[in-house]
Amino acid sequence: MSLAPGEFDAEGCYLDTASLGLPPRRSLTALHAALDSWAAGRSRAPDFDRDVESARTAYAALVSVPPAGVAVGSQASVFAGLVASSLPAGSEVLVAANEFTSIVFPFLAQAPRGVRVREVPLDRLIEEVSAATSLVAVSAVQSADGRVLDLDALATATTDAGADVLLDTTQAAGWLPVDVGRFAYSVGGGYKWLLAPRGTCFFTVRPDRLDTLTPHAAGWYAGADPWTSIYGGPLRLAPDARRFDVSPAWHSWVGQARSLELPGEIGREALHAHATRLADRFRAAVGLSPGDSAIVSLTVDDAAAGLLEAAGVRASVRAGRLRLAFHLYNTDEDADRVAEVLSGRVLA
């Protein structure tokens, strides 16, 4: 059964969370109320701060850091760009081949000043960390195929080499327990596994790295007290990671705050167990070996897409392969339904 019965209203069998998460009913209710208040002229800008701070606190708990270590914004690439622009000329950045480009392009864009990006296969990434590596920029879970990185091994290798890590948790936080405090930086979008409207993103910075980043995107919301620092100098930024806040898209945060209540109520371990159990139930039904991910990537025959659509199964295709994503609203029936449709049509 679903881990949150009564919260979701998807039609058919929804297995595309890796592209876009579904909103829980509590988020929609709050959003409708906020939109009605806006339309009636009752909204006050400072009132949205409660939702932003609620979401910041809930996300911090989810990834095991204090709220003071979390900045908020709207896009992962903005925060990756902050890290990229902080690297000294001549730095080497190690990335996985075919990594999601929002975590790669900001570093490639630094080539004119001598930052070098080195791509290696994901299964060799950790062994390729060396004394020449300044930073590893990598996803905890790969977007294209759901491969899960050994984060313990990554932490050990980079600590031993003296390298920093920018960890993208966009395809991980919400189903995979991730403790990001051991890495210098992490970034995670909210509109997939965190079930938010598009327009929310989180950035964590380890305390010893706060002063190594220039807050290039600093605006009024990055102030120590935003509502009293909205005009003029001098520079008076927040003393913690909030100095990297980007002015929030208010209504997106209304939804995000309510959606992030669910992981706290259900628990990280229960979310992980549910998603991976359903993925393995499907894998077993179609003759695949067990995995360690909520995302299943597979090659299917040419008829599969039409059959999935006819059966009301929503999924996606990435890197030429069918991608299925199992989350808290999915059930045994969902896993069995898609397995039945794909029976005899899985090629690899």
ABEGO torsion letter per residue (X at the ends): XBABBGABABBEBBAAAAABBBBBAAAAAAAAAAAAAAAAGABBAAAAAAAAAAAAAAAAAAAGBBAAABBBBABAAAAAAAAAAABBBGBBBBBBBGBBAAAAAAAAAAAAAGBBBBBBBAAAAAAABBAABABBBBBABBAAAGBBBBAAAAAAAAAAAGBBBBBBAAAABGABBBBAAABABBBBBAABAAGBBBGBBBBBBBAAAAAABBBAABBAAABABAAAAABEOBBBBBABAAAABBBBBAAAAAAAAAAAAAAAAAEAAAAAAAAAAAAAAAAAAAGBBBBABABBBBBBBAAAAAAAAAAGBBBBBBGGBBBBBBBAABBAAAAAAAAAAABGABAX
